[in-house]
Amino acid sequence: MQDLLIPERTLPQMLRHWAQTTPERVAIHQKDFGIWKPVSWAQYFERAARVGLGLRAIGLSTGSHVGVISENRIEWVLTQMGCGLTGMVTVGVYPTSPSNEVAYVVGHADIEVVICEDQEQTDKVFDALAELPALRKIVVMETKGLRSYPAEQRDKIITFEELEQLGAPGDLQQIHATLDAQQLDEIGLMIYTSGSTGKPKGAMISYRNIRGSTIGMVDRLGLNQNTTHLSYLPLCHVAEQLVTCFSPVYLGSQVNFGESIRTVQEDLREVAPNTFLGVPRIWEKMHAAISIKMQDAGRVQQGLYKWAIQACQDLAEKPRAQWSVLQRLSYGLSYWFVFRALQNFVGLRNTHICLTGAAPIPPDVVRFFRTIGVPLIEVYGLTESSGILTGHVFDNVKVGTVGVPVRGVQYRLGEQDELRVKGDMVFSGYYKNPEATAQSIQDGWLHTSDVVRMVDGQIKIIDRLKDIMITAGGKNLTPSEIENTMKSSPFIKECIIVAEARKYVGALVQIDFETVGKWAEARRIPFTHFRSLVETPAVRELIDAEIRQGNERLAQVAQIRKFHLLTKELDHDDGEVTATMKVRRSSIYKTYATEIESLFR
């Protein structure tokens, strides 16, 4: 990759660049009522400018913070880029967050205007209004239900359309003056951490950080102006920012917004993007969906499926250039008889590169998708690194590792083999938290808190420093390795290990309701809801068999001796998982203290 592809410009400056040089080229497709509507780079810039100037008209100034609570859609990025064009800072809030979490982020971030998708998100803000003295206005994208608010609340609201109209007569010279003076070290974005171990922290991301992360991403994945992407994971997360905003605006490539997170499978088939990002849970769900499909298939189809998987499983980590003639023939036959249909089923037949990141993924899931011809690689990064730090080189994949550092990343190992990194991508610090910033960044090195080791020249994440457990016998265990081994089963959705100061390993297990439900229906096992399914003796036997099978791949000290089946799904509203579905161990250990103790009696 030539450096010229990523100029030394800020993200808003690049938006202006494409609006001036390729004004008619399509930047965004937005699906509304089943129709994909194109938005050119010129329209992208003009609408973003209206949003930014509309915020100015409300009374915001340079450095003001603007919140967004919405699923992915064009208004999200118009707000973000509008803020950038006028020198403001965007702060994303997860749309799945309950009112108390919304109140914390909006209050802590000193947000003056919050952009809400609909009445549901607006209600969350109104529920906490007394705690938000800095909040001036609520801007609502979808107006259905707004008339139900009393007059004093309606006075606090304007619609997104009205915001754009406020900025429509604005002076673009003000925009150009801001952009001409804009520096790479200015803060453009605040991303709050998931808060799996405490209150979320606001990571301040500068335009230099954004550019540094983009360089590594584009270089490692070979992205260019012809790259296309379907945006559906929350834009409050740095991983989706990297593929929806950072890389496309620097490269001038295209992004597609579907109608809803619930239509992703259909949107994938319609858009056929050449890149796809999925967090581990997405890949696990796709894996489970294929397992369900094969349960419903006939004997001939099941036989062909098993033959194809067995014939090609050794090719998952082998570069295509090294395939023998016999291996090429086996894959060709498997593709036309089995894999092509499976790729169409998940909507990924046209992808050139697929990514997984943001959390550990069971290696068997990666191997499965690579076996059926989906070009899945694993990448690793943090909110504090503004995105990607390491990733597999496409033709050198070691499953179970996260590849090697991307361009621009310096790294070294610290105490207890903690990974430490340095480079332009290292964030600018935590908002209003200098103590946490000083702990995280020391002498320019970001302390990741992840323990790693090298495997065949590639980096393997062992676990978070704080998560490593020591048994009563003094053995060190890495929970994520045990948990991911179990989660490679399509019947197990979550596995939470209990081993600290214990004589053996216990676990709390949550079944995958859809997959286990299908399994039970095929065997005519009656059930009415999640709990009744879990309490079926046959399901207990099924999970016991899956855990025994997983134990065979673990050292004896790491094997699960006893487990408890959870009778409900882990819930964000109950504080058991974060908005990004990361398990809050301390909360779960407290909630299920009685069940845990019963495992060790």
C-alpha positions in Angstrom: 0.0 0.0 0.0 1.3 3.4 -0.9 1.1 6.1 1.8 -0.7 8.3 -0.8 -3.8 6.2 -0.3 -4.2 7.6 3.2 -3.3 11.3 3.1 -2.4 13.3 6.2 -5.9 14.7 6.4 -8.6 14.4 9.0 -11.8 12.4 8.3 -14.0 15.4 7.6 -11.3 16.8 5.3 -11.5 13.6 3.4 -15.3 13.8 3.1 -14.8 17.2 1.5 -12.1 15.8 -0.8 -14.4 13.1 -2.2 -17.3 15.6 -2.6 -15.1 17.8 -4.7 -13.2 15.2 -6.7 -15.9 12.4 -7.3 -19.2 14.2 -6.4 -21.4 11.8 -8.4 -19.9 8.5 -7.1 -22.1 6.6 -4.7 -20.9 6.8 -1.1 -23.9 5.2 0.7 -26.9 3.0 -0.1 -29.8 3.3 2.4 -32.6 0.8 2.3 -36.0 2.3 3.0 -39.3 0.4 2.6 -37.5 -2.3 0.6 -35.8 0.1 -1.9 -32.0 0.8 -1.9 -31.5 4.6 -2.3 -28.1 5.9 -3.4 -26.4 8.9 -1.8 -23.5 10.5 -3.7 -20.3 11.9 -2.0 -21.6 15.4 -2.8 -24.9 14.7 -1.1 -23.2 13.1 1.8 -21.1 16.2 2.3 -24.0 18.6 1.8 -26.4 16.8 4.2 -23.6 16.4 6.8 -22.9 20.2 6.5 -26.6 21.0 7.1 -26.6 18.8 10.2 -23.5 20.4 11.6 -24.8 24.0 10.8 -28.2 23.0 12.3 -26.4 22.0 15.6 -24.6 25.4 15.5 -28.0 27.1 15.0 -29.2 25.4 18.2 -26.4 27.0 20.1 -23.6 24.4 20.1 -20.0 25.5 19.5 -16.6 24.1 18.7 -15.8 21.2 21.1 -19.5 20.5 22.0 -20.5 16.9 22.5 -23.4 15.4 20.6 -24.8 12.0 21.4 -26.4 9.4 19.1 -28.7 6.6 20.3 -29.7 4.7 17.2 -29.3 1.5 15.1 -27.0 2.0 12.1 -28.5 4.2 9.4 -27.5 7.2 7.3 -28.5 9.7 10.0 -25.9 8.2 12.3 -23.0 9.0 10.0 -24.5 12.3 8.8 -24.5 13.4 12.5 -20.9 12.1 13.0 -19.6 13.8 9.9 -21.7 17.0 10.5 -20.1 17.3 14.0 -16.7 16.8 12.4 -17.3 19.5 9.8 -18.2 22.0 12.5 -15.5 21.0 15.1 -17.8 19.1 17.5 -17.4 15.6 19.0 -19.7 12.7 18.5 -20.5 10.2 21.3 -22.3 7.0 20.5 -24.7 5.4 23.0 -25.8 1.7 22.5 -29.5 1.6 21.5 -29.9 -1.6 23.5 -28.8 0.2 26.7 -31.5 0.6 29.5 -32.3 4.1 30.7 -29.9 4.1 33.6 -26.9 3.3 31.3 -28.1 6.0 28.8 -28.3 8.5 31.6 -24.7 7.6 32.8 -23.1 8.1 29.3 -25.1 11.2 28.3 -24.4 12.8 31.7 -20.7 11.8 32.0 -19.9 12.8 28.4 -21.5 16.3 29.0 -23.7 15.8 25.9 -25.6 18.9 24.9 -27.8 17.5 22.1 -28.7 13.9 21.8 -30.0 12.4 18.5 -32.5 9.6 19.1 -33.8 7.1 16.5 -37.4 6.9 17.7 -39.8 7.2 20.7 -38.3 4.2 22.5 -34.8 5.9 22.7 -36.4 9.3 23.4 -38.3 7.8 26.4 -35.0 6.6 27.9 -33.6 10.2 27.8 -36.8 11.7 29.2 -36.7 9.1 32.1 -33.3 10.6 33.1 -33.8 14.2 32.1 -33.5 15.5 35.7 -30.0 14.0 35.8 -28.9 15.8 32.6 -28.6 19.5 33.2 -26.3 20.1 30.2 -28.8 18.7 27.7 -30.3 21.4 25.5 -32.3 19.5 22.8 -33.4 16.0 21.8 -33.4 15.4 18.0 -35.6 12.6 16.9 -35.3 10.7 13.5 -38.6 8.9 13.4 -41.5 11.1 14.5 -44.2 8.4 15.2 -45.6 8.8 18.7 -44.1 12.3 19.4 -47.5 13.9 19.7 -48.2 11.8 22.8 -45.6 13.8 24.8 -46.9 16.7 27.0 -46.2 20.2 25.7 -43.2 20.8 28.0 -41.5 17.7 26.7 -42.4 18.5 23.0 -40.6 21.9 23.5 -37.4 19.9 24.1 -37.7 18.0 20.8 -37.0 18.8 17.2 -37.0 16.3 14.3 -34.0 15.4 12.3 -35.6 16.9 9.3 -36.0 20.2 11.1 -32.4 20.0 12.2 -31.3 19.8 8.6 -33.6 22.7 7.7 -32.1 24.8 10.4 -28.7 24.3 8.8 -29.8 24.5 5.1 -29.4 28.3 4.8 -26.0 28.2 6.7 -22.8 29.6 5.3 -20.6 26.8 3.8 -17.6 29.2 4.2 -17.8 28.5 7.9 -17.5 24.8 7.2 -14.5 25.3 4.9 -12.8 27.6 7.4 -13.2 24.9 10.1 -11.8 22.2 7.8 -8.9 24.4 6.7 -7.8 24.9 10.3 -8.6 21.3 11.5 -5.6 19.4 12.9 -5.0 15.6 13.2 -4.6 15.9 17.0 -8.1 17.2 17.5 -10.7 14.9 19.1 -13.3 13.7 16.7 -15.0 10.8 18.5 -15.7 9.5 22.0 -16.3 5.8 22.3 -17.4 4.3 25.7 -15.9 1.0 26.8 -18.4 -1.8 27.4 -18.1 -1.6 31.2 -17.7 -5.3 31.8 -15.8 -4.7 35.0 -17.2 -1.3 36.1 -18.6 1.9 34.8 -17.9 2.5 31.1 -15.0 4.9 30.3 -15.1 7.5 27.5 -12.1 6.9 25.2 -11.2 10.0 23.3 -10.3 9.2 19.7 -8.4 11.9 17.7 -8.2 12.2 13.9 -4.6 11.0 14.1 -5.7 7.9 16.0 -8.4 7.3 13.3 -5.9 7.7 10.5 -3.3 5.4 12.2 -5.9 2.6 12.7 -7.1 3.0 9.1 -3.6 2.6 7.7 -3.2 -0.7 9.4 -6.7 -1.9 8.4 -6.3 -1.0 4.7 -2.8 -2.4 4.4 -3.6 -5.7 6.1 -6.9 -6.4 4.3 -6.1 -4.9 0.9 -9.1 -2.6 0.9 -9.6 -0.1 -1.9 -12.1 2.2 -3.5 -14.1 -0.7 -4.8 -14.6 -2.3 -1.4 -18.3 -2.6 -0.3 -19.6 -3.2 3.2 -23.0 -3.8 4.9 -23.1 -1.8 8.2 -25.2 -3.4 10.9 -23.1 -3.8 14.1 -23.4 -0.9 16.5 -21.6 2.3 15.4 -20.9 3.0 19.1 -18.2 0.2 18.8 -14.8 1.0 17.3 -14.8 -2.1 15.1 -17.9 -1.0 13.1 -16.6 2.6 13.0 -13.5 1.3 11.3 -15.4 -0.4 8.5 -18.3 2.1 8.2 -16.7 5.4 8.7 -12.9 5.4 8.9 -11.9 3.2 5.9 -14.7 4.2 3.5 -14.2 7.9 4.0 -10.4 7.6 3.6 -10.7 5.3 0.5 -13.9 6.7 -1.1 -15.5 3.3 -0.9 -19.2 2.3 -0.5 -21.3 1.6 2.6 -24.7 0.0 2.7 -27.3 0.5 5.5 -30.2 -2.0 5.7 -33.6 -1.3 7.2 -32.9 -3.0 10.5 -30.5 -5.3 12.5 -33.3 -7.9 12.0 -33.0 -7.9 8.2 -29.2 -8.5 8.1 -29.5 -12.0 6.4 -31.8 -10.6 3.7 -29.7 -7.5 3.2 -26.5 -9.6 2.8 -28.1 -11.5 0.0 -29.3 -8.4 -1.8 -26.1 -6.3 -1.3 -23.5 -9.1 -1.7 -20.8 -7.0 -0.1 -17.1 -8.0 -0.8 -16.2 -7.5 2.9 -18.1 -8.6 6.0 -17.4 -8.0 9.7 -19.0 -10.2 12.3 -18.4 -10.4 16.1 -18.0 -14.0 17.4 -21.7 -14.3 18.3 -22.6 -13.6 14.7 -20.4 -16.4 13.4 -21.6 -18.7 16.2 -25.2 -18.0 15.2 -24.5 -18.6 11.5 -22.7 -21.9 12.5 -25.8 -22.9 14.5 -28.1 -21.9 11.7 -26.3 -24.2 9.3 -26.4 -27.0 11.9 -30.2 -26.5 12.1 -30.5 -26.6 8.3 -28.6 -29.8 8.1 -30.8 -31.4 10.8 -33.7 -30.8 8.6 -32.0 -32.1 5.4 -32.5 -35.5 3.9 -30.1 -38.4 4.3 -28.4 -37.8 1.0 -27.8 -34.1 1.7 -26.5 -34.9 5.2 -24.2 -37.6 3.8 -22.8 -35.1 1.1 -22.3 -32.5 3.8 -20.4 -34.8 6.1 -18.2 -36.0 3.2 -17.4 -32.5 2.1 -16.5 -31.2 5.5 -14.3 -34.2 6.1 -12.6 -34.0 2.7 -11.8 -30.3 3.0 -11.2 -29.7 6.8 -7.4 -29.9 6.3 -7.5 -27.0 3.8 -8.7 -24.4 6.5 -5.2 -23.3 7.3 -3.4 -24.2 4.1 -2.7 -21.5 1.5 -4.5 -22.2 -1.8 -1.2 -22.0 -3.7 -0.1 -25.1 -1.8 -3.1 -27.2 -2.5 -2.4 -30.5 -4.4 -4.3 -31.4 -7.5 -6.4 -33.9 -5.4 -7.2 -31.3 -2.9 -8.3 -28.8 -5.6 -10.5 -31.5 -7.0 -12.0 -32.3 -3.6 -12.7 -28.7 -2.9 -14.2 -28.1 -6.4 -16.6 -31.0 -6.0 -17.5 -30.0 -2.4 -18.1 -26.4 -3.5 -20.6 -27.2 -6.3 -22.4 -29.9 -4.4 -22.4 -28.4 -0.8 -20.4 -25.3 0.0 -21.9 -23.0 -2.7 -25.4 -23.5 -1.3 -24.2 -22.9 2.3 -22.4 -19.7 1.3 -25.6 -18.5 -0.4 -27.6 -19.4 2.7 -25.5 -17.1 4.9 -25.2 -14.5 2.1 -21.4 -14.5 1.9 -20.7 -16.1 -1.5 -19.2 -12.9 -2.9 -17.0 -11.8 0.0 -13.3 -11.4 -0.6 -12.5 -11.0 3.1 -14.5 -11.8 6.3 -13.5 -10.6 9.7 -14.1 -11.6 13.3 -12.9 -9.6 16.3 -14.0 -7.7 19.4 -14.0 -10.9 21.5 -12.5 -14.4 21.6 -14.0 -16.9 19.1 -14.0 -20.7 19.3 -11.2 -21.9 16.9 -13.5 -24.6 15.6 -16.0 -22.0 14.3 -13.2 -20.3 12.3 -12.1 -23.6 10.9 -15.6 -24.5 9.9 -16.1 -21.3 7.9 -12.7 -21.5 6.3 -13.4 -25.2 5.4 -16.7 -24.2 3.5 -14.8 -21.5 1.6 -15.7 -18.4 3.6 -12.5 -16.4 3.8 -12.6 -15.7 7.5 -9.7 -14.2 9.4 -9.4 -13.0 13.0 -8.3 -9.5 13.9 -7.6 -8.0 17.3 -7.8 -4.5 18.7 -9.2 -2.4 21.5 -11.3 0.7 21.9 -8.1 2.3 23.2 -6.3 1.4 20.0 -8.9 3.0 17.8 -9.5 -0.3 16.2 -7.2 -3.0 14.7 -3.8 -3.9 16.2 -3.1 -7.3 14.7 -4.7 -9.6 12.1 -4.1 -12.7 10.0 -2.2 -12.3 6.7 -4.7 -13.7 4.2 -2.6 -16.6 3.0 -0.9 -17.3 6.4 -3.7 -18.1 8.9 -3.0 -19.9 12.1 -6.4 -20.6 13.6 -6.5 -19.8 17.3 -4.1 -16.8 16.9 -4.8 -13.2 16.0 -2.1 -13.0 13.4 0.7 -10.4 13.5 0.8 -6.6 14.1 -0.5 -4.4 11.3 1.4 -1.6 9.7 2.3 1.2 12.1 2.1 -0.9 15.3 5.1 -1.3 17.6 4.7 -4.0 20.2 6.5 -5.7 23.1 5.7 -8.0 26.0 5.6 -6.6 29.6 5.2 -8.3 32.9 3.3 -11.6 32.9 3.6 -11.4 29.1 1.1 -8.5 28.8 0.9 -7.1 25.3 1.9 -3.5 25.0 1.7 -1.4 21.9 2.7 2.0 20.6 1.7 4.0 17.5 -0.6 6.7 16.1 -3.6 4.5 16.8 -3.1 4.6 20.6 -6.0 6.7 21.9 -5.7 10.2 23.5 -7.0 9.2 26.9 -10.1 8.7 29.0 -12.5 11.6 29.3 -12.4 13.2 32.8 -10.3 10.3 34.1 -6.6 11.2 34.1 -5.9 8.4 36.7 -7.2 5.7 34.4 -5.4 7.3 31.4 -2.1 7.2 33.3 -2.5 3.6 34.2 -3.4 2.7 30.6 -0.7 4.7 28.7 2.8 4.7 30.2 5.7 6.3 28.3 3.6 6.2 25.2 3.0 2.5 25.5 -0.6 1.3 25.7 -1.0 -1.5 28.3 -3.6 -3.8 26.8 -4.1 -6.0 29.9 -4.1 -9.0 27.5 -1.7 -11.9 28.2 -0.3 -13.3 24.9 2.2 -15.8 23.7 3.8 -16.4 20.3 2.7 -19.5 18.3 4.6 -20.1 15.0 5.4 -16.4 14.8 1.8 -15.3 15.4 0.2 -13.8 18.5 -2.2 -15.8 20.5 -4.3 -14.1 23.1 -4.3 -16.2 26.3 -6.8 -14.1 28.4 -7.3 -10.8 30.2 -4.8 -10.4 33.0 -7.7 -10.0 35.5 -9.5 -13.1 34.3 -6.8 -15.7 34.8 -7.8 -18.0 37.6 -5.7 -19.9 40.1 -7.2 -23.2 41.4 -7.0 -24.4 44.9 -4.1 -26.6 43.7 -2.2 -23.6 42.4 -2.8 -24.2 38.7 -3.3 -21.2 36.4 -6.3 -21.5 34.1 -7.4 -19.3 31.2 -11.2 -19.2 31.3 -11.7 -18.0 27.7 -9.9 -21.1 26.4 -12.2 -23.5 28.3 -15.3 -21.4 27.5 -14.6 -21.2 23.8 -14.0 -24.9 23.6 -17.5 -25.5 24.9 -19.1 -22.7 22.9 -17.9 -24.4 19.7 -20.9 -26.7 20.2 -23.9 -25.3 18.4 -26.0 -26.2 21.4 -24.1 -24.0 23.9 -24.5 -20.3 23.7 -22.7 -19.2 26.8 -20.3 -20.9 29.2 -19.0 -19.1 32.4 -16.2 -20.9 34.2 -15.9 -20.9 38.0 -12.4 -22.1 39.1 -10.8 -19.4 41.3 -9.6 -21.1 44.5 -11.7 -24.1 43.7 -10.6 -27.8 43.7 -11.9 -28.3 40.2 -13.6 -26.4 37.4 -17.3 -25.8 37.5 -19.4 -23.9 34.9 -22.7 -22.1 34.3 -24.0 -23.0 30.9 -26.7 -21.3 28.8 -28.1 -23.4 26.0 -28.7 -22.0 22.5 -32.5 -21.9 22.6 -33.0 -22.1 18.8 -30.7 -24.9 18.1 -31.6 -27.0 21.1 -35.3 -26.3 20.4 -34.9 -27.7 16.9 -33.1 -30.7 18.3 -35.9 -31.3 20.8 -38.7 -30.9 18.1 -36.9 -33.4 15.9 -37.1 -35.9 18.7 -40.7 -35.0 19.7 -39.6 -33.8 23.1 -42.3 -31.4 24.4 -41.5 -28.0 25.8 -43.2 -24.6 26.1 -40.5 -22.1 26.9 -36.8 -21.7 27.7 -37.0 -23.0 31.2 -39.1 -26.0 30.4 -36.7 -26.9 27.6 -33.7 -26.6 29.9 -35.3 -28.8 32.6 -35.9 -31.6 30.2 -33.7 -34.6 31.2 -32.8 -35.2 27.5 -31.4 -31.7 27.2 -29.3 -32.2 30.3 -27.9 -35.4 28.7 -27.3 -33.5 25.5 -25.3 -30.8 27.1 -23.4 -33.3 29.3 -22.3 -35.1 26.2 -21.2 -31.9 24.5 -19.2 -30.9 27.6 -17.6 -34.4 27.8 -16.6 -34.0 24.1 -15.1 -30.6 24.8 -13.2 -31.9 27.8 -11.4 -34.4 25.6 -9.6 -31.4 24.0 -8.5 -29.8 27.3 -5.8 -30.6 29.8 -7.2 -32.6 32.7 -6.9 -29.7 35.2 -9.0 -27.5 32.8 -11.8 -30.0 32.3 -15.3 -29.1 33.6 -16.3 -31.5 36.3 -19.8 -30.1 37.1 -22.1 -27.7 35.5 -25.4 -25.9 36.1 -27.8 -25.1 33.3 -29.2 -21.6 33.5 -33.0 -21.5 33.3 -33.1 -18.1 31.6 -31.0 -16.3 29.0 -28.4 -13.8 30.3 -29.9 -10.3 30.0 -28.4 -6.9 29.4 -31.2 -5.3 31.4 -30.4 -7.5 34.4 -26.7 -6.4 34.3 -25.5 -9.9 33.3 -24.0 -8.9 30.0 -22.9 -5.6 28.4 -24.4 -3.9 25.4 -21.8 -5.8 23.3 -22.9 -9.1 25.0 -19.7 -9.4 27.0 -20.3 -11.4 30.2 -20.1 -9.5 33.4 -18.5 -12.2 35.6 -18.8 -10.5 38.9 -22.5 -9.8 38.4 -23.2 -13.3 37.3 -21.2 -14.8 40.2 -23.2 -12.7 42.6 -26.6 -13.5 41.0 -25.9 -17.2 40.8 -24.0 -17.6 44.1 -26.3 -20.4 45.4 -26.1 -22.4 42.2 -22.3 -22.0 42.1 -21.8 -23.2 45.6 -24.0 -26.3 44.9 -21.4 -27.3 42.2 -18.7 -27.6 44.8 -20.5 -29.4 47.7 
